[in-house]
Amino acid sequence: MPSWTHLIRFVAEEDSQPHIGQLVDTSRDVGLDIFGGRPVRAYEIIGTIFDGEVTKTVMTVKYEANLPLPKAPILFTKPRSALIGPYPAAINIPKCAQDNTSDYEAELCLVIGKTGRDISEEDALDYVLGYTASNDVSARTMQMITAQWSFSKGLDSSCPIGPVLVSTSVISDPQTLGIKAIYNDAVVQDGNTRDMIFNIRKQISYLSQGTTLEAGTIFLTGTPAGIGFFRKPAVVLQDGGDIRVQIDKIGTLINKVRYE
């Protein structure tokens, strides 16, 4: 009998090489964890699946682009001309972005309810008016050739938000919300706001340092794993496609894709 009970084959963060391993936490659903981008760790197995021995060496499954975690929230701005509402409004893909790299990003969106500066993490949620869904549609070719993302994420009519603004009396804890992207009826992102690198309190506090956040300011707060650019094969927003962002307690933001 093999010495393992729950075996996975994976590429490790530690050396970017393929390995086989025994799951460290066998009580978890590894399929859901990998799909949701949550950390998965395994004890390295030396040998084959038939005769391998489980070691004490713990390795971590490598995800997507394996980008290093940022030390602080990454800030980029969008012009108002990028904003649109839910269906029947359509996501516009201009000719400059029709290169098979236009991509979706399902995100929780918040609206600042009162003007503030140097806001503490403890008080941060008191400055939120409400929450809605958003889709941070991105032109990846444009994004990858520069360190500043505002242009690639700020094209006209590229950022839908909606369909409803839900008050903080309904969503008292924004770190408990399931979030999905659904493209042409297929679930392509499935995560939870508890897995944010920087939670909502941290984002508001950090971005208000020495900077006035005016009432009405909109935050898009980050996307879970599963963006189309890093999928194999890649998933691309095509003309006529149906893209949806679904968030617990908010509902579903629906838009069609239109190539101009």
HELIX and SHEET records of a PDB file:
HELIX    1   1 VAL A   30  PHE A   35  1                                   6    
HELIX    2   2 ARG A   80  ALA A   82  5                                   3    
HELIX    3   3 LYS A   95  ALA A   97  5                                   3    
HELIX    4   4 ALA A  124  TYR A  127  5                                   4    
HELIX    5   5 ARG A  140  MET A  144  1                                   5    
HELIX    6   6 PRO A  174  THR A  176  5                                   3    
HELIX    7   7 THR A  193  ASP A  195  5                                   3    
HELIX    8   8 ILE A  200  LEU A  207  1                                   8    
HELIX    9   9 GLY A  228  PHE A  230  5                                   3    
SHEET    1   A 4 LEU A   7  VAL A  11  0                                        
SHEET    2   A 4 PRO A  18  LEU A  23 -1                                        
SHEET    3   A 4 ARG A  41  ILE A  46 -1                                        
SHEET    4   A 4 GLU A  53  THR A  60 -1                                        
SHEET    1   B 5 LEU A  83  ILE A  84  0                                        
SHEET    2   B 5 CYS A 159  SER A 167  1                                        
SHEET    3   B 5 VAL A 128  ASN A 135 -1                                        
SHEET    4   B 5 ALA A 106  ILE A 112 -1                                        
SHEET    5   B 5 ILE A 218  LEU A 220 -1                                        
SHEET    1   C 5 ALA A  90  ILE A  93  0                                        
SHEET    2   C 5 GLY A 251  TYR A 259  1                                        
SHEET    3   C 5 ASP A 242  ILE A 247 -1                                        
SHEET    4   C 5 GLY A 178  TYR A 183 -1                                        
SHEET    5   C 5 ALA A 186  ASN A 192 -1                                        
SHEET    1   D 2 SER A 102  ASP A 103  0                                        
SHEET    2   D 2 SER A 138  ALA A 139 -1                                        
END                                                                             
